[in-house]
Amino acid sequence: MNDVNTVENQLAMNRSALEGKDKHFIDDAIFKKLLAIREEIYQQTDINVSPRKLVNLLLEQSDFEALRDQLIKQYS
């Protein structure tokens, strides 16, 4: 029973630590770029692409190995 209380206390502390902080995974500037791209696509095709789909497409086309190498170099 004590373990349950400990876990509940940790969750409550984590929740309170997150309050007031930005909970978004994408920076606002990058999100605005995605929305601008979305608007351009809509203007030319009359189709609304969801921001989530745009992010997924970007991730599919990304070179993860190059990103990994860049971050290793940056943080070494």
C-alpha positions as CSV (number, residue, x, y, z in Angstrom):
1,M,0.0,0.0,0.0
2,N,2.9,2.3,0.7
3,D,4.2,1.8,-2.8
4,V,0.9,3.0,-4.2
5,N,1.0,6.2,-2.1
6,T,4.6,6.8,-3.3
7,V,3.7,6.4,-6.9
8,E,0.6,8.7,-6.5
9,N,2.8,11.3,-4.8
10,Q,5.3,11.2,-7.6
11,L,2.6,11.6,-10.2
12,A,1.2,14.5,-8.3
13,M,4.6,16.2,-8.1
14,N,5.2,15.6,-11.8
15,R,1.9,17.1,-12.7
16,S,2.5,20.2,-10.5
17,A,6.0,20.6,-12.0
18,L,4.5,20.7,-15.5
19,E,1.9,23.2,-14.7
20,G,2.7,26.6,-16.1
21,K,5.3,25.1,-18.5
22,D,5.0,24.8,-22.2
23,K,3.7,21.3,-22.9
24,H,4.1,21.4,-26.7
25,F,6.5,19.1,-28.4
26,I,7.1,21.5,-31.4
27,D,8.5,25.0,-31.1
28,D,6.1,27.7,-31.9
29,A,8.2,29.0,-34.8
30,I,8.4,25.6,-36.4
31,F,4.6,25.1,-35.9
32,K,3.9,28.4,-37.6
33,K,6.0,27.2,-40.6
34,L,4.0,24.0,-40.8
35,L,0.8,26.0,-40.7
36,A,2.1,28.3,-43.5
37,I,3.0,25.2,-45.6
38,R,-0.5,23.8,-44.8
39,E,-2.1,27.0,-46.1
40,E,0.0,27.0,-49.3
41,I,-1.1,23.4,-49.9
42,Y,-4.7,24.4,-49.3
43,Q,-4.5,27.4,-51.7
44,Q,-3.2,25.2,-54.5
45,T,-5.2,22.1,-54.0
46,D,-8.3,22.9,-51.8
47,I,-7.3,20.1,-49.5
48,N,-6.6,20.6,-45.8
49,V,-3.6,18.5,-44.7
50,S,-3.5,18.0,-40.9
51,P,-0.4,19.3,-39.1
52,R,0.1,15.8,-37.7
53,K,0.3,14.4,-41.3
54,L,2.8,17.1,-42.2
55,V,5.0,16.2,-39.2
56,N,4.8,12.5,-40.0
57,L,5.8,13.1,-43.6
58,L,8.7,15.2,-42.5
59,L,9.8,12.5,-40.2
60,E,9.5,9.8,-42.9
61,Q,11.7,11.8,-45.2
62,S,14.3,12.7,-42.5
63,D,17.8,11.3,-42.5
64,F,17.9,10.0,-38.9
65,E,21.5,8.8,-39.2
66,A,22.7,12.3,-40.2
67,L,20.7,13.8,-37.3
68,R,22.2,11.3,-34.9
69,D,25.7,12.1,-36.1
70,Q,25.1,15.8,-35.9
71,L,23.8,15.6,-32.3
72,I,26.7,13.3,-31.3
73,K,29.2,15.8,-32.7
74,Q,27.4,18.7,-31.1
75,Y,27.2,17.2,-27.6
76,S,30.7,15.5,-27.6
